[in-house]
């Protein structure tokens, strides 16, 4: 019998000021995804996302939709879009994030 457990988890950015880490949300320990309580070793294997995949945050997607700029968002390369998302997501306050989103959306297609 194997003690290997397979489950889905979400990889998310954890932004703290200018620093950003990546976290992996694991299932609740009570879900049976882990063998026995007190297990000290956890092996995580991640699958690379397709190179053209870009996770667009909800507030940015809403602004693109509201301003009818969704097609313009698809024009830059995936790497460029990821960079725009990263610079937007590192804002310390909601107001700064909103200003950065507005600037990014306005700059599309220029």
C-alpha positions in Angstrom: 0.0 0.0 0.0 1.4 3.4 -1.0 1.3 6.4 1.3 1.3 8.7 -1.6 -1.7 11.0 -1.7 -2.8 13.1 -4.7 -4.8 16.2 -4.4 -5.4 19.6 -6.1 -4.1 22.7 -4.5 -4.0 26.4 -5.6 -0.7 28.2 -6.0 -1.2 31.9 -5.0 1.0 34.9 -4.7 1.6 36.2 -1.2 2.5 39.9 -1.5 3.9 41.8 1.5 4.9 45.3 0.5 7.6 44.9 -2.1 8.2 41.3 -1.3 6.3 38.5 -3.0 6.3 34.8 -2.2 4.4 31.9 -3.7 2.3 29.8 -1.4 0.6 26.5 -2.0 -2.8 26.1 -0.4 -3.1 22.6 0.9 -6.4 20.8 1.7 -7.7 20.8 5.2 -5.9 18.2 7.3 -9.3 16.7 8.2 -10.0 15.9 4.5 -8.0 12.7 4.6 -5.5 14.0 2.1 -2.6 13.5 4.6 -1.7 10.1 6.1 -1.4 10.4 9.8 -1.3 13.4 12.1 2.2 14.4 12.9 3.6 13.5 9.5 6.7 15.6 9.1 7.6 15.1 5.5 5.5 16.5 2.7 6.7 16.2 -0.9 5.2 18.6 -3.4 5.4 18.3 -7.1 4.2 21.1 -9.3 3.2 21.0 -12.9 4.3 24.0 -15.0 1.4 26.1 -16.4 1.3 26.5 -20.1 3.7 29.3 -21.2 0.8 31.3 -22.7 -1.2 31.1 -19.5 -1.8 34.4 -17.6 -3.9 34.6 -14.4 -5.7 37.9 -14.6 -6.8 39.2 -11.2 -10.6 39.8 -10.8 -10.3 43.6 -10.4 -8.1 43.9 -13.5 -10.5 41.7 -15.5 -13.5 43.7 -14.3 -11.8 47.0 -15.4 -10.9 45.5 -18.8 -14.5 44.4 -19.3 -16.0 47.7 -18.0 -13.8 49.7 -20.4 -14.3 47.3 -23.3 -10.5 46.7 -23.5 -10.5 42.9 -23.1 -9.3 42.3 -26.7 -6.5 44.8 -26.1 -5.3 42.8 -23.1 -4.7 39.8 -25.4 -2.4 41.8 -27.7 0.8 41.9 -25.6 2.9 38.7 -25.2 2.0 36.5 -22.2 5.3 37.5 -20.5 4.4 41.2 -20.9 0.9 40.6 -19.4 2.4 38.7 -16.5 4.7 41.6 -15.8 1.8 44.1 -15.9 -0.1 41.9 -13.5 2.9 41.6 -11.1 3.5 45.4 -11.0 -0.2 45.9 -10.4 -0.4 43.3 -7.6 2.5 44.7 -5.6 0.6 47.8 -4.5 0.4 48.3 -0.7 -3.0 49.9 -0.7 -6.3 49.4 -2.7 -6.1 53.0 -3.9 -2.6 52.4 -5.4 -3.7 49.2 -6.9 -6.7 50.9 -8.5 -4.5 53.7 -9.9 -2.1 51.1 -11.3 -4.9 49.1 -13.0 -6.3 52.3 -14.5 -2.9 53.2 -15.9 -2.2 49.8 -17.3 -5.6 49.6 -19.0 -5.3 53.1 -20.4 -1.8 52.2 -21.7 -3.1 49.2 -23.7 -3.1 49.5 -27.4 -1.0 52.6 -27.3 
